[in-house]
Amino acid sequence: MKNYHDYQSCIEACLKCAALCNHCASECLTEEDIKMMAKCIQYDMECAAACYAAAQLMSLGSEKAKNFCKLCAELCERCYQECSQHDMKHCQECADACKKCAELCRQMAA
């Protein structure tokens, strides 16, 4: 059974991504046109939730971690696509973290 040490880089990418997604969502709420940022906020929150869950399952050595990481990669990719369309620093940081997390989750799930 694999555990934390086997998945450490993916776990760390997931936790960083979740933190930056939460930061992005929070910052988006302070933007002048919040309605324009609604999809970004929603995707940030979904991605953060998936990243936290994936990190927990990997830490636990769950037999379902690979399946969940595949879904996490999909949500990270979707968040990356949305955030990369916005010029704000918080969106660009989030996009970068989502892209890296998606790559590592895909590798882990392979």
Buried (B, 14 or more C-beta within 10 A) or exposed (E): EEEEEBBEEBBEBBBBBBBBBBBBBEBBEEBEEEEEBEBBBBBBBBBBBBBBBBBBBBBEBBEEBBEBBBBBBBBBBBBBEBBBEBEBEBBBBBBBBBBBBBBBBBEBBE
